[in-house]
Amino acid sequence: MRSITIVGAGEAGAQTALALQELGYAVTLISDRSAEQIRTGSITSSQCVFSGALDVQREVRVDAAQRAAVGIGALELSVAGASGRDPIAWTAPLDRPALSIDQRVKCAQWIEDFVARGGDFRIEKVSVRMLEDYATRSDLVLVCTGKGELGQIFARNRKRSSFDRPQRVTAVAYVRRGSGEGSTDDGGTDSRAEVTPAQGALRMSLVPGIGEFFTFPGLTVSGPCQMMVFEGVPGGPMDVWDAVQTPEEHLAVTKRLLKEHFPHEAEAFADAELTDEGAVLRGRLTPTVREAVGILPNGAAVLGLADAVVLNDPLTGQGSNNATLAAHYTADSIRRRGDLPFDEAWMRETFDEFWRGWAQWSTSWTTSLLRPLRGFQLDLLAAAQDHPILASSIANGFDDPRTVFPWWQDEDEARGMLDWASHQERNGFDVRDLRTALGQFATGVTVVTTRSADGSRVGMTANSFTSVSMEPPLVLWCPSKRAPSLADFEASTHFAINILASDQHVLSRQFATPADDKFAGVRCADGVSGVPLIDGAVATFQCRTVARHDAGDHVVYIGQVEEYANNGGEPLVFHAGSYHATVRHPEFAK
């Protein structure tokens, strides 16, 4: 049995440990605190886990009624007027709800689950010397904490790190409505825990040049609460936390800042109380991306995860999402590795896959909001007041930051996005709702590839694929007219349909997101006219383009199959906005 040591039992470490335990690995999980010390200690962050991460996050056993009470179904955004602009305010639904559960609740429970299943859990403050010992005795060591001297193992990646100093001063508090008759202070759940009338929304307020405040419902150790997060520009009027010493002082400063900078929120929190003595957090961090492979003094290599190597500011609430998805990507890569060694090359490939598929986008999204908003970005936010589909697209960017690129970063693309939103709304349908309804039709997932005029490889993810005719053998697929690579397909005589296998969901995301090189890390062979054929696909079809038909905002491509390969295996399935694996129907399973 292969052995894996995981240092750090936060969201990334605990979830990875449970996933690997279920896969049959001998896992040692190390934390500097026990589960009970975590549960009764101070908060470690704010967190809002959006639906994409919730799909793969470990289940947290909490009361169903409490879970329902803290669901987050919408984003309410306000931007104070600046530089002659009018204030901005709008609300947009999230396609699927988000959820925030205190890491003290989650991580303590996950550690206890790990131990209950026979896991080796140790309470130690690990030094670099101890890490060398674990690396000698284990097939793989994962470092899921960047605290102390372990954080120095991983060198800063200068190309991927945009900042060399903190961009915000952060202060967090978990609160509930003030005490009175019927309230509880003994750790029980207060039935009046709703602190604002807008329960169920993530409310985000921006004051350009000063900072941000956001708040959302959450579940903490004593029950439902409201989580409050201040993000002040260093040196500005919200950089006032250094002199704060006690939880009581912290709460008083939060209320003062609301009155001064976010008066529309002040009344809702006028009688708020802290949920417990540990429900406050203050600090400032430098957003940093580090090299994922650390080399110890004895020459052994260890792999870093989550905050140890990708540390984002809390402004966009991506910390828990990054941790959860890092755990998911890493456990899946370990599973696919089989009996091969976990060498340094594999470690780099594993992190690069996570970076390309997720982390670069959440990092870029956060970076863009830490910097002063550009004129066209403010135009987008203002236009969202009149275009619900645009507001929804921005709101759901917090769930999946990949979906806001390239139009959030490029002025020309932003104008195209505005035109698209206006056009879609003239159709008379709620476009996102229509897309959700169409998503009830389950499909396979393909990557369609070709060669550009200069010989570069081109590819995009598509599920609009079907067979058309057997004589002659024809297939079709439908790219969007807004697809950046459409011109390459128009100029090419051939394309290939690569039907992805169930374990190639990472490739689906990679080819669905703008990137300088979508083929980074992808193994391919050359087919007819050089079209790339993706290794591991369950089937490939090499086609000559025989017709193109205009079809609204898409183009229908008809291709005649010249060669094909039926490699077999389980296909990747897409249904209702999520990936699925195929399972034989119970009626036919016997």
C-alpha atoms as one frame of an Amber mdcrd trajectory, in Angstrom:
protein
   0.000   0.000   0.000   1.434   3.363  -1.025   1.883   5.880   1.785   1.124
   9.587   1.626   1.801  12.184   4.314  -0.252  15.383   4.377   0.941  18.310
   6.486  -1.878  20.707   7.321  -5.477  19.753   8.106  -7.287  22.797   6.775
  -9.737  22.616   3.895  -7.232  21.344   1.338  -5.397  18.921   3.614  -8.425
  17.361   5.294 -10.336  16.897   2.048  -7.339  15.405   0.261  -6.766  13.032
   3.172 -10.350  11.762   3.062 -10.309  11.348  -0.719  -7.041   9.386  -0.679
  -8.195   7.323   2.276 -11.218   6.239   0.239  -8.922   5.328  -2.661  -7.018
   2.915  -0.433  -3.817   4.839   0.309  -2.143   4.744   3.703  -2.549   8.387
   4.698  -0.940  10.230   7.584  -2.586  13.588   8.309  -0.673  16.062  10.482
  -2.009  19.190  12.174  -0.667  21.501  14.846  -4.078  21.356  16.569  -6.616
  18.697  17.482 -10.114  18.687  16.028 -11.488  20.040  19.296  -8.878  22.797
  19.452  -9.861  23.832  15.931 -13.561  23.802  16.805 -13.118  25.939  19.928
 -10.394  28.216  18.586 -10.490  31.408  16.564 -11.757  31.731  13.022  -9.169
  31.332  10.300 -10.847  33.118   7.390 -14.010  34.228   5.728 -15.286  31.719
   3.213 -18.017  31.407   0.651 -18.001  28.133  -1.247 -19.666  28.475  -4.616
 -21.494  25.729  -6.452 -18.614  24.521  -8.618 -16.533  23.771  -5.521 -19.558
  22.476  -3.601 -19.950  19.827  -6.313 -16.702  18.210  -5.157 -16.416  19.383
  -1.551 -16.625  16.803   1.194 -20.061  16.619   2.768 -20.456  18.490   6.048
 -23.047  16.910   8.335 -25.136  19.795   9.596 -28.818  20.171  10.345 -30.816
  20.499   7.116 -32.821  23.446   8.423 -29.657  25.312   9.370 -28.111  24.559
   5.986 -31.209  25.937   4.265 -31.135  29.053   6.460 -27.657  30.013   5.308
 -27.925  29.276   1.610 -26.670  32.074  -0.652 -28.702  32.519  -3.817 -27.826
  35.969  -5.138 -25.218  38.702  -5.366 -26.193  42.247  -4.384 -23.590  44.685
  -5.680 -23.250  48.387  -4.974 -20.506  50.769  -6.100 -20.266  54.258  -4.664
 -20.119  57.076  -7.200 -16.610  58.220  -8.088 -14.998  60.509 -10.685 -18.324
  61.963 -11.722 -20.036  58.590 -12.090 -23.435  57.741 -10.672 -23.663  55.106
  -7.920 -24.309  51.553  -9.097 -26.658  49.041  -7.479 -28.113  45.784  -8.748
 -29.016  42.252  -7.677 -28.514  39.092  -9.712 -29.239  35.446  -8.918 -26.560
  32.800  -8.771 -27.302  29.923 -11.139 -26.860  27.558  -8.206 -26.651  28.471
  -4.513 -23.418  28.979  -2.599 -22.837  28.050   1.030 -20.606  29.226   3.850
 -19.769  26.963   6.769 -17.162  28.059   9.306 -13.887  26.211   8.731 -13.860
  25.424  12.451 -16.983  23.319  11.854 -15.845  21.755   8.588 -12.245  20.944
   9.329 -12.904  19.596  12.820 -15.569  17.281  11.426 -13.395  16.123   8.542
 -10.530  15.278  10.906 -12.901  13.267  13.099 -14.254  11.452  10.033 -10.704
  10.643   8.941  -9.843   9.229  12.373 -13.122   7.285  12.613 -12.251   5.548
   9.340  -8.898   4.418  10.727  -6.734   7.277   9.528  -3.382   8.085  11.121
  -3.840  11.597  12.582  -0.963  13.275  14.390  -0.741  16.545  16.282   2.691
  17.987  15.592   4.239  21.291  14.643   6.237  20.089  11.662   9.681  21.564
  11.004  11.670  21.253   7.802  13.836  18.597   9.488  10.744  16.574  10.391
   9.475  17.022   6.838  12.683  15.422   5.576  11.983  12.395   7.762   8.434
  12.074   6.451   9.678  12.426   2.868  12.113   9.573   3.455   9.403   7.283
   4.847   6.518   8.211   2.509   5.889   7.749  -1.192   4.586  11.329  -1.339
   4.431  14.355   0.956   1.825  17.083   0.433   2.261  20.407   2.221  -1.082
  22.164   2.714   0.040  24.956   5.006   2.214  27.953   4.314   2.721  28.868
   7.960   6.121  29.226   9.608   9.267  27.860   8.095   7.350  25.477   5.809
   6.217  28.487   3.805   9.836  29.163   2.851  10.171  25.840   1.052   8.276
  27.088  -1.980   9.959  29.873  -3.939   7.901  32.832  -5.138   6.977  32.629
  -8.808   7.697  36.152 -10.036   5.880  35.751 -13.361   2.645  34.634 -11.730
   2.754  36.941  -8.684   1.334  40.390  -9.452   2.119  42.042  -6.116   5.038
  42.335  -3.712   3.062  43.805  -0.789  -0.427  43.586   0.726  -3.183  45.181
  -1.331  -5.831  45.207   1.399  -6.098  45.286   5.177  -8.627  42.589   6.038
 -10.913  42.309   9.056 -13.527  39.586   9.559 -16.269  39.134  12.130 -19.050
  36.578  12.575 -22.096  38.160  14.180 -25.726  37.582  15.132 -28.514  39.881
  16.291 -27.912  41.433  19.699 -28.821  39.566  22.877 -32.179  39.976  24.520
 -35.000  37.843  25.773 -34.782  34.435  24.113 -31.193  34.674  22.900 -28.541
  32.126  23.764 -24.915  32.622  24.701 -24.039  29.043  25.615 -23.157  27.732
  22.190 -26.741  26.815  21.323 -28.492  28.036  18.216 -30.334  31.347  18.444
 -33.561  31.062  16.473 -33.297  34.807  15.763 -29.843  34.527  14.224 -30.876
  36.234  10.978 -29.122  39.562  11.209 -30.511  41.288   8.127 -33.694  41.184
   6.095 -31.698  40.248   2.981 -30.760  36.772   4.192 -29.700  34.552   1.339
 -27.552  37.053  -0.559 -23.889  37.908  -0.756 -23.924  41.695  -0.445 -20.810
  43.408  -1.775 -20.211  47.159  -1.491 -17.299  48.929  -3.195 -16.042  52.437
  -2.431 -13.342  53.141  -5.042 -10.054  54.216  -3.495 -11.149  53.296   0.053
 -12.089  49.640   0.088 -14.859  47.088   0.170 -17.326  45.507   2.561 -19.102
  42.258   1.923 -21.397  40.167   4.048 -23.273  36.900   3.678 -25.072  34.333
   5.819 -23.028  31.508   7.230 -23.058  28.670   9.712 -20.657  28.834  12.633
 -20.066  26.733  15.745 -23.106  28.232  17.498 -25.477  28.142  14.533 -26.507
  30.525  11.728 -24.724  33.871  11.638 -23.809  36.737   9.339 -20.200  36.965
   8.193 -18.757  40.464   7.798 -15.574  41.211   5.837 -13.840  44.584   5.500
 -11.165  45.110   2.873  -9.397  48.454   3.286  -6.868  50.005   0.942  -3.552
  50.194   2.905  -2.937  53.681   4.247  -6.548  54.679   3.611  -9.378  55.524
   6.026 -10.206  51.835   6.558  -6.646  50.949   7.579  -7.487  51.298  11.269
  -7.008  47.839  12.743  -3.462  47.864  14.099  -4.490  49.366  17.442  -7.405
  46.977  17.975  -6.696  44.483  20.757  -9.930  42.823  21.894 -12.973  41.273
  20.195 -15.118  44.025  21.684 -12.918  46.722  20.131 -13.031  44.873  16.833
 -16.837  44.872  16.806 -16.980  48.561  17.727 -14.670  49.455  14.824 -16.791
  47.427  12.370 -19.878  49.413  13.330 -18.026  52.713  13.048 -16.687  51.866
   9.595 -20.163  50.904   8.413 -21.552  54.279   9.501 -18.690  56.175   7.862
 -18.309  54.312   4.566 -21.247  51.933   4.098 -24.218  53.694   5.694 -26.709
  51.570   3.746 -25.457  48.576   5.791 -25.068  50.267   9.190 -28.632  49.894
  10.454 -28.716  46.166   9.738 -25.747  45.623  12.071 -26.551  48.248  14.714
 -27.308  45.672  17.439 -25.088  42.863  16.168 -23.058  40.745  18.607 -20.115
  38.461  17.990 -21.118  34.810  17.864 -18.207  33.866  20.164 -14.916  35.204
  21.479 -12.990  33.640  18.602 -15.191  35.141  15.878 -12.815  37.908  14.747
  -9.798  37.994  12.463  -7.494  40.803  11.349  -4.489  40.887   9.091  -2.893
  41.758   5.795  -1.366  39.359   3.314   0.543  39.646   0.082  -1.178  37.747
  -2.752   1.482  35.344  -3.960   1.871  32.424  -6.329   4.748  30.118  -5.452
   6.484  27.224  -7.146   4.472  24.132  -6.296   7.474  21.857  -5.810   9.662
  22.411  -2.788  13.108  20.839  -2.556  14.174  19.985   0.999  17.786  20.234
   2.223  18.176  16.461   1.794  17.110  16.738  -1.862  13.627  15.259  -1.431
  10.752  16.933  -3.316   7.383  17.781  -1.729   4.231  19.112  -3.384   2.467
  22.234  -2.112  -1.311  22.732  -2.230  -3.797  25.575  -1.840  -2.636  28.569
   0.249   0.852  27.128   0.541   1.415  27.941  -3.137  -1.574  30.011  -4.359
  -2.429  32.671  -1.803  -5.217  35.023  -2.886  -6.624  38.028  -1.085 -10.090
  37.273   0.376 -11.726  40.003  -1.750 -13.435  37.601  -4.166 -14.014  34.805
  -1.659 -11.941  32.279  -3.619  -9.865  30.798  -0.769 -12.146  27.888   0.080
 -12.899  27.264  -3.583  -9.184  27.110  -4.387  -8.551  24.756  -1.469 -11.393
  22.421  -2.391 -10.506  22.268  -6.062  -6.794  21.852  -5.310  -7.704  18.844
  -3.180  -9.913  17.482  -5.965  -7.351  17.971  -8.756  -4.518  16.495  -6.657
  -6.404  13.410  -5.459  -7.512  12.720  -9.023  -3.955  13.095 -10.337  -2.686
  10.704  -7.650  -5.363   8.175  -8.618  -4.429   8.396 -12.297  -0.721   7.984
 -11.470  -1.248   4.333 -10.551   1.975   2.620  -9.500   4.317   5.118 -11.148
   6.564   7.185  -8.860   5.445  10.570  -7.563   8.524  12.267  -8.948   9.262
  15.952  -9.359   8.070  16.009 -12.986   4.709  14.537 -11.968   4.384  17.092
  -9.168   4.888  19.954 -11.595   2.424  18.468 -14.080  -0.151  18.043 -11.309
   0.097  21.650 -10.209   0.236  22.981 -13.773  -2.998  21.131 -14.519  -4.650
  22.799 -11.521  -3.189  26.182 -12.452  -4.358  25.996 -16.072  -7.756  24.571
 -15.218  -8.669  26.761 -12.266  -6.160  28.706 -10.194  -4.927  31.110 -12.882
  -8.492  32.303 -13.442  -9.437  32.762  -9.791  -6.122  34.570  -9.274  -6.658
  36.865 -12.277 -10.240  37.607 -11.189  -9.080  38.561  -7.699  -6.164  40.604
  -9.027  -8.486  42.583 -11.287 -10.658  43.637  -8.339  -7.690  44.486  -6.124
  -6.531  47.011  -8.710  -8.483  50.217  -9.369 -11.371  49.340 -11.659 -10.809
  50.470 -15.237 -13.307  52.652 -17.035 -14.785  49.903 -19.180 -15.112  47.629
 -16.134 -17.132  50.306 -14.363 -19.159  50.632 -17.566 -19.916  46.898 -17.408
 -21.005  47.145 -13.777 -23.194  50.151 -14.572 -24.730  48.511 -17.646 -25.616
  45.471 -15.550 -28.288  47.627 -13.880 -30.190  47.576 -17.186 -29.133  44.165
 -18.485 -30.017  41.286 -16.137 -28.126  38.764 -18.274 -24.944  40.822 -17.866
 -25.520  41.178 -14.113 -26.008  37.423 -13.889 -22.813  36.787 -15.863 -20.814
  38.977 -13.470 -22.423  37.425 -10.383 -21.714  33.906 -11.571 -18.111  34.874
 -12.241 -17.600  34.516  -8.490 -18.662  30.878  -8.859 -16.509  30.219 -11.929
 -14.065  33.051 -12.721 -13.196  31.413 -16.029 -16.540  32.564 -17.417 -15.750
  36.301 -17.183 -12.729  36.095 -19.461 -11.819  37.633 -21.834 -14.518  40.317
 -21.653 -13.747  41.432 -18.101 -10.108  42.175 -18.998 -10.347  43.454 -22.570
 -12.149  46.651 -23.588 -13.075  45.445 -27.085 -14.382  42.168 -25.697 -16.350
  44.132 -23.090 -18.127  46.051 -25.852 -18.885  42.764 -27.574 -20.298  41.402
 -24.335 -22.596  44.411 -23.992 -23.816  43.963 -27.572 -24.395  40.265 -26.967
 -26.364  40.919 -23.768 -28.581  43.462 -25.543 -29.171  41.089 -28.457 -30.022
  38.152 -26.208 -32.545  40.149 -24.213 -34.346  41.214 -27.388 -35.196  37.551
 -27.947 -37.820  37.776 -25.215 -36.514  34.790 -23.232 -34.666  34.646 -19.964
 -31.540  33.364 -21.696 -29.921  31.825 -18.629 -33.154  30.048 -17.736 -33.486
  28.790 -21.317 -29.899  27.530 -21.176 -30.705  25.742 -17.905 -33.745  24.091
 -19.498 -31.709  22.993 -22.522 -29.128  21.612 -20.092 -31.640  18.960 -19.041
 -30.665  17.159 -22.239 -27.612  15.133 -21.232 -24.775  15.083 -23.753 -21.290
  13.796 -24.167 -18.382  16.244 -24.149 -16.002  16.743 -27.047 -12.958  18.795
 -27.875 -12.975  19.838 -31.523  -9.509  20.483 -32.951  -7.908  21.796 -36.117
  -4.761  23.547 -37.377  -4.535  27.279 -37.994  -3.011  28.761 -41.156   0.358
  29.115 -39.385   0.274  25.489 -38.235  -0.676  26.162 -34.604  -2.947  23.698
 -32.860  -6.473  24.980 -32.194  -9.199  23.456 -30.032 -12.430  24.217 -28.217
 -14.826  22.279 -26.019 -18.241  21.523 -27.525 -21.212  19.362 -26.623 -23.197
  20.372 -29.709 -22.126  17.264 -31.632 -24.221  14.615 -33.339 -24.151  12.164
 -36.203 -26.105  13.228 -39.296 -25.787  10.504 -41.906 -24.248   7.091 -42.413
 -24.145   7.268 -46.204 -22.083   9.310 -46.609 -20.777   9.390 -43.017 -21.563
  12.928 -41.817 -21.409  14.584 -38.406 -22.091  18.110 -37.205 -21.064  20.468
 -34.431 -21.970  24.098 -33.688 -19.389  26.685 -32.566 -20.467  30.111 -31.344
 -19.868  33.075 -33.624 -18.138  34.689 -30.626 -15.613  31.830 -30.303 -12.087
  33.341 -30.563 -10.864  30.450 -32.723 -13.792  30.417 -35.171 -11.689  32.044
 -37.897  -9.191  29.180 -37.677 -11.929  26.616 -38.258 -13.277  28.675 -41.170
  -9.832  28.695 -42.791  -9.159  24.991 -42.275 -10.286  22.131 -44.498 -10.424
  19.545 -41.685 -11.330  19.177 -38.028 -11.336  16.350 -35.494 -13.969  15.467
 -32.923 -12.381  14.054 -29.744 -14.993  12.478 -27.444 -13.616  12.835 -23.929
 -13.348  10.044 -21.386 -14.872  10.388 -17.933 -11.477  11.206 -16.386 -10.791
  14.006 -18.881 -13.060  16.615 -17.308  -9.970  18.748 -16.685  -9.378  18.900
 -20.445 -12.979  19.931 -20.999 -12.483  22.957 -18.761  -9.065  23.694 -20.225
 -10.334  23.883 -23.794 -13.425  25.854 -22.755 -11.392  28.710 -21.293  -9.300
  31.349 -23.118  -5.571  30.616 -22.922  -2.410  31.307 -24.875  -1.834  27.574
 -25.280  -4.830  25.355 -24.619  -2.733  22.303 -25.509  -0.250  22.805 -22.639
   0.286  19.434 -20.990  -1.997  17.635 -23.492  -0.671  14.571 -25.305  -1.749
  14.467 -28.937  -1.071  12.696 -32.223  -1.479  14.218 -35.684  -4.343  13.085
 -37.880  -5.541  13.964 -41.364  -4.215  17.372 -42.414  -2.425  17.581 -39.050
  -5.577  17.834 -36.910  -4.682  17.046 -33.265  -6.024  13.764 -31.858  -6.170
  13.782 -28.060  -4.704  10.759 -26.269  -7.191   8.932 -24.058 -10.338  10.048
 -25.901 -12.933   7.265 -26.089 -13.404   7.967 -29.807 -12.044  10.330 -32.449
 -13.485  11.363 -35.822 -11.288  13.036 -38.440 -13.506  15.044 -40.754 -13.358
  17.161 -43.881 -15.580  20.234 -43.708 -18.250  19.897 -46.423 -20.717  22.632
 -45.382 -21.235  25.562 -43.054 -24.645  27.005 -42.239 -25.461  30.231 -40.450
 -27.667  29.510 -37.418 -28.392  32.547 -35.239 -25.487  33.174 -32.904 -23.813
  29.875 -33.915 -22.503  28.234 -37.070 -23.420  24.665 -38.007 -20.420  22.741
 -39.333 -21.026  19.585 -41.355 -18.071  17.239 -41.678 -17.571  14.040 -43.627
 -15.740  11.399 -41.620 -12.553  10.302 -43.373 -11.033   8.323 -40.509 -12.167
   7.362 -37.018 -11.018   5.401 -33.969 -13.222   3.680 -31.393 -10.917   3.448
 -28.379 -13.608   2.458 -25.882 -13.973   3.449 -22.250 -16.425   5.449 -20.165
 -17.369   8.830 -21.684 -17.657  12.144 -19.893 -21.268  13.312 -19.592 -22.596
  16.840 -19.119 -26.027  17.432 -17.610 -27.676  20.358 -15.784 -24.457  22.341
 -15.645 -22.317  19.566 -14.144 -20.084  16.734 -15.257 -21.259  13.169 -14.684
 -19.978   9.650 -15.188 -22.120   7.050 -16.896 -23.808   4.380 -14.802 -25.797
   1.469 -16.185 -29.508   1.832 -15.435 -30.495  -0.325 -12.405 -33.106  -2.126
 -14.473 -30.375  -3.394 -16.796 -27.517  -3.692 -14.310 -28.055  -7.353 -13.494
